[in-house]
Every structure is written in structure tokens, then in C-alpha cells.
Amino acid sequence: MKDKLPFEEITRKVYTKKESQTNLEHGINPENRTVTELLNNGVICLNKPSGPSSHQVTEYAKNILEIGKAGHGGTLE
């Protein structure tokens, strides 16, 4: 028999997100957004390799996506 850690002994409830409809007066269904809308209002999560700086990786992303404006949230080191 394998011993459990204290946090494994706790019984927890699992909450599940439920589907909902987007009120078209207040936005658009994310699945119906254009690539331009997603890039203008989105976030890209990436695993930065060692070597290039955060600034360099941001520049790479801007060039690849052909966008004029991008930034990073804090350091990516």
C-alpha cells in the first residue's frame, strides 16, 4: 500500500465550466473572430528558449506574425 501525502487525503469538488451564449450586443463568439481580431486582442503563451532575450523573442514574434505592436509581460527568463 502506498502512503498518501496530506493534500491527497482531502476530498475536493470538481467544478466544470458550462457553455453559454455570447450576447452579440457586447461582443462576438471567440470562435467567429478573424485572425486579425485575435492578434489585436489576444495573448500568445510561448516557452522561450535559452539564448535570445525577451526583447528579441518579442521582435521575432512581431516579424513572423507581421504585426506592428507586441510586448511581453515581465521577464521570460
N, CA, C and O of each residue as an XYZ file, in Angstrom:
308
protein
N       0.834     -1.191      0.000
C       0.000      0.000      0.000
C       0.877      1.252      0.000
O       1.830      1.351      0.773
N       0.557      2.177     -0.848
C       1.331      3.402     -0.976
C       0.767      4.468     -0.038
O      -0.442      4.693      0.010
N       1.668      5.124      0.712
C       1.223      6.210      1.588
C       0.860      7.421      0.751
O       1.463      7.685     -0.289
N      -0.142      8.153      1.228
C      -0.566      9.368      0.541
C      -0.022     10.587      1.265
O       0.187     10.569      2.478
N       0.201     11.634      0.505
C       0.581     12.914      1.085
C      -0.660     13.568      1.668
O      -1.772     13.264      1.237
N      -0.493     14.472      2.653
C      -1.662     15.094      3.298
C      -2.646     15.733      2.320
O      -3.857     15.611      2.507
N      -2.155     16.412      1.282
C      -3.090     17.063      0.360
C      -3.871     16.052     -0.480
O      -4.928     16.381     -1.018
N      -3.360     14.827     -0.596
C      -4.070     13.792     -1.356
C      -5.222     13.185     -0.559
O      -6.098     12.532     -1.127
N      -5.221     13.401      0.744
C      -6.278     12.872      1.610
C      -7.539     13.733      1.571
O      -8.608     13.276      1.975
N      -7.428     14.976      1.088
C      -8.552     15.902      1.089
C      -9.478     15.597     -0.086
O      -9.026     15.433     -1.219
N     -10.772     15.522      0.196
C     -11.760     15.339     -0.857
C     -12.141     16.711     -1.396
O     -12.516     17.602     -0.635
N     -12.042     16.874     -2.703
C     -12.334     18.168     -3.317
C     -13.454     18.020     -4.335
O     -13.619     16.969     -4.954
N     -14.224     19.101     -4.497
C     -15.252     19.147     -5.533
C     -14.601     19.596     -6.832
O     -13.682     20.414     -6.825
N     -15.076     19.063     -7.931
C     -14.601     19.476     -9.237
C     -15.676     20.351     -9.864
O     -16.826     19.933    -10.003
N     -15.296     21.567    -10.241
C     -16.228     22.488    -10.880
C     -15.954     22.500    -12.374
O     -14.800     22.529    -12.803
N     -17.013     22.478    -13.159
C     -16.888     22.467    -14.605
C     -17.540     23.702    -15.185
O     -18.646     24.072    -14.791
N     -16.861     24.338    -16.117
C     -17.438     25.489    -16.813
C     -18.607     25.029    -17.649
O     -18.569     23.948    -18.237
N     -19.633     25.831    -17.708
C     -20.785     25.487    -18.522
C     -20.807     26.346    -19.777
O     -20.344     27.487    -19.770
N     -21.339     25.799    -20.830
C     -21.467     26.526    -22.083
C     -22.419     27.697    -21.885
O     -23.383     27.611    -21.124
N     -22.135     28.785    -22.577
C     -23.028     29.941    -22.523
C     -23.020     30.623    -23.875
O     -22.114     30.422    -24.684
N     -24.028     31.422    -24.107
C     -24.154     32.144    -25.360
C     -23.562     33.532    -25.202
O     -23.697     34.151    -24.147
N     -22.905     34.027    -26.247
C     -22.373     35.377    -26.252
C     -23.486     36.331    -26.649
O     -24.157     36.133    -27.662
N     -23.676     37.367    -25.843
C     -24.641     38.393    -26.188
C     -24.012     39.251    -27.277
O     -23.027     39.946    -27.028
N     -24.573     39.207    -28.481
C     -23.971     39.896    -29.617
C     -23.959     41.410    -29.460
O     -23.267     42.097    -30.210
N     -24.714     41.948    -28.495
C     -24.646     43.380    -28.220
C     -23.342     43.738    -27.506
O     -22.946     44.904    -27.488
N     -22.680     42.750    -26.924
C     -21.490     43.001    -26.109
C     -20.237     42.315    -26.635
O     -19.220     42.286    -25.943
N     -20.286     41.775    -27.817
C     -19.090     41.121    -28.341
C     -19.412     40.116    -29.412
O     -20.479     40.152    -30.026
N     -18.470     39.213    -29.631
C     -18.602     38.201    -30.672
C     -18.086     36.877    -30.111
O     -17.198     36.863    -29.259
N     -18.638     35.784    -30.583
C     -18.188     34.466    -30.170
C     -16.714     34.332    -30.560
O     -16.371     34.562    -31.720
N     -15.834     33.966    -29.622
C     -14.403     33.870    -29.940
C     -14.096     32.974    -31.132
O     -13.128     33.222    -31.851
N     -14.890     31.950    -31.353
C     -14.656     31.048    -32.481
C     -14.952     31.710    -33.819
O     -14.512     31.222    -34.860
N     -15.697     32.823    -33.805
C     -16.042     33.523    -35.039
C     -15.162     34.735    -35.300
O     -15.398     35.465    -36.263
N     -14.155     34.967    -34.469
C     -13.261     36.115    -34.659
C     -12.279     35.846    -35.786
O     -11.867     34.710    -36.019
N     -11.917     36.907    -36.472
C     -10.930     36.786    -37.547
C      -9.534     36.682    -36.924
O      -9.346     36.979    -35.744
N      -8.573     36.262    -37.726
C      -7.196     36.174    -37.250
C      -6.718     37.556    -36.805
O      -6.016     37.674    -35.801
N      -7.092     38.592    -37.539
C      -6.707     39.960    -37.183
C      -7.256     40.338    -35.814
O      -6.536     40.903    -34.992
N      -8.532     40.029    -35.562
C      -9.128     40.331    -34.257
C      -8.419     39.566    -33.136
O      -8.167     40.121    -32.066
N      -8.104     38.306    -33.381
C      -7.413     37.514    -32.363
C      -6.029     38.082    -32.065
O      -5.622     38.151    -30.905
N      -5.301     38.490    -33.110
C      -3.967     39.050    -32.901
C      -4.031     40.401    -32.197
O      -3.177     40.702    -31.363
N      -5.024     41.213    -32.520
C      -5.143     42.533    -31.905
C      -5.566     42.460    -30.444
O      -5.264     43.366    -29.667
N      -6.252     41.405    -30.065
C      -6.806     41.323    -28.715
C      -6.388     40.069    -27.970
O      -7.017     39.709    -26.975
N      -5.349     39.399    -28.423
C      -5.004     38.112    -27.860
C      -3.696     38.082    -27.102
O      -2.962     39.067    -27.022
N      -3.434     36.913    -26.550
C      -2.216     36.644    -25.799
C      -1.588     35.390    -26.383
O      -2.281     34.414    -26.672
N      -0.285     35.422    -26.552
C       0.445     34.244    -27.025
C       1.310     33.753    -25.875
O       2.124     34.503    -25.337
N       1.134     32.510    -25.508
C       1.972     31.904    -24.467
C       3.031     31.071    -25.185
O       2.712     30.205    -26.001
N       4.286     31.346    -24.869
C       5.331     30.562    -25.502
C       6.425     30.218    -24.507
O       6.644     30.919    -23.520
N       7.093     29.138    -24.791
C       8.198     28.674    -23.966
C       9.472     29.188    -24.609
O       9.961     28.612    -25.581
N      10.016     30.282    -24.060
C      11.190     30.920    -24.655
C      12.429     30.044    -24.458
O      12.721     29.621    -23.339
N      13.154     29.774    -25.541
C      14.384     29.001    -25.385
C      15.472     29.854    -24.730
O      15.399     31.083    -24.748
N      16.465     29.207    -24.160
C      17.573     29.976    -23.599
C      18.364     30.557    -24.762
O      18.422     29.966    -25.840
N      18.963     31.695    -24.542
C      19.740     32.342    -25.588
C      19.217     33.720    -25.904
O      19.750     34.710    -25.401
N      18.158     33.815    -26.748
C      17.676     35.151    -27.102
C      17.006     35.831    -25.901
O      16.443     35.176    -25.024
N      17.087     37.158    -25.892
C      16.455     37.912    -24.799
C      14.944     37.975    -25.022
O      14.451     37.656    -26.104
N      14.230     38.387    -23.998
C      12.779     38.557    -24.098
C      12.450     39.539    -25.215
O      11.512     39.327    -25.984
N      13.225     40.609    -25.298
C      13.001     41.620    -26.334
C      13.192     41.012    -27.730
O      12.412     41.288    -28.641
N      14.221     40.192    -27.891
C      14.463     39.566    -29.195
C      13.321     38.635    -29.589
O      12.888     38.633    -30.741
N      12.829     37.843    -28.631
C      11.735     36.916    -28.927
C      10.472     37.696    -29.305
O       9.725     37.280    -30.191
N      10.237     38.823    -28.633
C       9.093     39.664    -28.984
C       9.240     40.173    -30.414
O       8.266     40.186    -31.167
N      10.431     40.586    -30.792
C      10.687     41.043    -32.163
C      10.481     39.906    -33.166
O       9.910     40.122    -34.235
N      10.944     38.691    -32.829
C      10.731     37.545    -33.712
C       9.233     37.340    -33.949
O       8.796     37.167    -35.087
N       8.457     37.362    -32.874
C       7.008     37.152    -32.974
C       6.365     38.232    -33.842
O       5.511     37.932    -34.676
N       6.776     39.495    -33.647
C       6.235     40.582    -34.456
C       6.525     40.365    -35.936
O       5.655     40.575    -36.781
N       7.748     39.945    -36.248
C       8.124     39.715    -37.646
C       7.390     38.528    -38.252
O       6.920     38.602    -39.387
N       7.288     37.445    -37.510
C       6.615     36.244    -38.012
C       5.137     36.518    -38.259
O       4.588     36.113    -39.284
N       4.486     37.215    -37.308
C       3.051     37.491    -37.415
C       2.737     38.728    -38.240
O       1.574     39.027    -38.509
N       3.789     39.451    -38.642
C       3.637     40.674    -39.437
C       2.704     41.670    -38.750
O       1.753     42.173    -39.349
N       3.003     41.941    -37.474
C       2.228     42.912    -36.707
C       3.151     44.032    -36.257
O       4.362     43.838    -36.140
N       2.582     45.196    -36.007
C       3.390     46.351    -35.666
C       3.624     46.534    -34.190
O       4.546     47.248    -33.793
N       2.808     45.902    -33.364
C       2.879     46.173    -31.944
C       2.778     44.874    -31.148
O       1.869     44.075    -31.370
N       3.709     44.665    -30.223
C       3.689     43.492    -29.337
C       4.561     43.801    -28.135
O       5.403     44.699    -28.185
N       4.366     43.076    -27.081
C       5.190     43.251    -25.901
C       5.144     41.989    -25.068
O       4.409     41.052    -25.379
N       5.937     41.967    -24.004
C       5.936     40.803    -23.121
C       5.610     41.258    -21.716
O       5.898     42.391    -21.328
N       5.013     40.367    -20.966
C       4.618     40.666    -19.587
C       5.682     40.195    -18.631
O       5.643     39.054    -18.168
N       6.628     41.051    -18.328
C       7.697     40.665    -17.401
C       8.812     39.955    -18.123
O       8.897     39.995    -19.351
N       9.663     39.307    -17.365
C      10.780     38.601    -17.983
C      10.343     37.220    -18.405
O       9.429     36.638    -17.821
N      10.983     36.712    -19.397
C      10.694     35.356    -19.886
C      11.861     34.427    -19.584
O      11.935     33.320    -20.119
N      12.777     34.878    -18.721
C      13.973     34.085    -18.425
C      13.621     32.886    -17.577
O      14.500     32.099    -17.226
